[in-house]
């Protein structure tokens, strides 16, 4: 499940369940919608309800980060459970959790 919420200081994409290849069409559409309404505010992926993430989920986050950067805004990833955080770290993508992104 995916919900988009507009706040005064950000646009939030609230994800629940598995963040995998089956979720990609909805994720891509939601990112596009968020970028249409963001108006300079950060885009937040709230992963508090995510129980699983695979390589396609990571790919979607990387693509969303690039799209945000191209529009002059920031991608924030919040609400990451310890289990999902560990998956980020094991995959070598822990830097996605830092709003500044990877150094270099």
C-alpha positions in Angstrom: 0.0 0.0 0.0 1.2 3.5 -0.8 -0.2 6.8 0.4 0.9 10.3 -0.6 0.5 13.1 1.9 1.3 16.7 1.4 2.6 18.6 4.4 3.7 22.3 4.7 7.4 21.2 4.9 7.5 18.0 2.7 5.6 15.6 0.5 5.5 12.1 2.1 5.2 8.8 0.3 4.1 6.4 3.0 4.8 2.8 2.1 3.5 -0.4 3.7 4.3 -4.0 3.1 6.8 -5.3 0.6 8.9 -2.8 -1.4 9.7 -5.1 -4.4 9.2 -5.5 -8.1 5.4 -5.9 -7.8 5.2 -2.4 -6.1 7.3 -0.6 -8.8 4.5 0.7 -11.0 2.7 2.3 -8.1 6.0 3.7 -6.7 7.0 5.2 -10.0 3.6 6.8 -10.4 3.7 8.1 -6.8 7.2 9.6 -7.2 6.0 11.4 -10.4 2.9 12.7 -8.6 5.0 13.9 -5.6 7.4 15.7 -7.9 4.5 17.4 -9.6 3.3 18.9 -6.2 6.5 19.2 -4.3 7.2 22.9 -5.1 10.7 22.8 -3.6 9.8 20.8 -0.5 11.7 17.6 0.2 10.2 14.2 -0.9 10.0 11.8 2.1 9.8 8.1 1.7 8.4 6.9 5.0 9.4 3.2 5.3 8.0 2.6 8.8 5.5 0.1 7.4 7.9 -1.7 5.0 8.5 -5.3 5.9 10.8 -6.2 3.0 12.9 -4.4 0.4 14.7 -6.0 -2.6 17.0 -4.7 -5.3 14.1 -3.2 -7.3 13.1 -1.2 -4.2 16.6 0.1 -3.9 16.6 0.9 -7.5 13.4 2.9 -7.1 15.0 4.9 -4.2 18.1 5.6 -6.2 16.0 6.7 -9.2 13.8 8.9 -7.0 16.9 10.5 -5.4 18.2 11.4 -8.9 14.8 12.7 -10.0 14.6 14.9 -6.8 18.1 16.2 -7.4 17.3 17.1 -11.0 14.3 19.1 -9.6 16.4 20.8 -7.0 14.9 19.1 -4.0 15.9 16.4 -1.5 14.9 12.8 -1.0 14.5 11.8 2.7 14.2 8.2 3.8 12.6 7.9 7.2 11.0 5.4 9.5 13.4 2.6 8.6 13.1 -0.4 10.9 16.2 -2.1 12.2 15.5 -5.1 9.9 15.2 -3.0 6.8 18.1 -0.8 7.9 20.3 -3.9 8.1 19.3 -4.8 4.5 20.4 -1.3 3.4 23.8 -1.8 5.2 24.3 -5.4 3.8 23.6 -4.2 0.3 26.1 -1.3 0.6 23.4 1.3 0.2 23.4 2.6 3.8 24.4 6.0 2.4 20.8 6.3 1.0 19.7 6.9 4.5 21.8 10.0 4.7 20.0 13.1 3.2 23.4 14.4 2.0 24.0 11.2 0.1 27.3 9.4 -0.5 30.5 11.4 -0.2 32.6 12.1 -3.2 
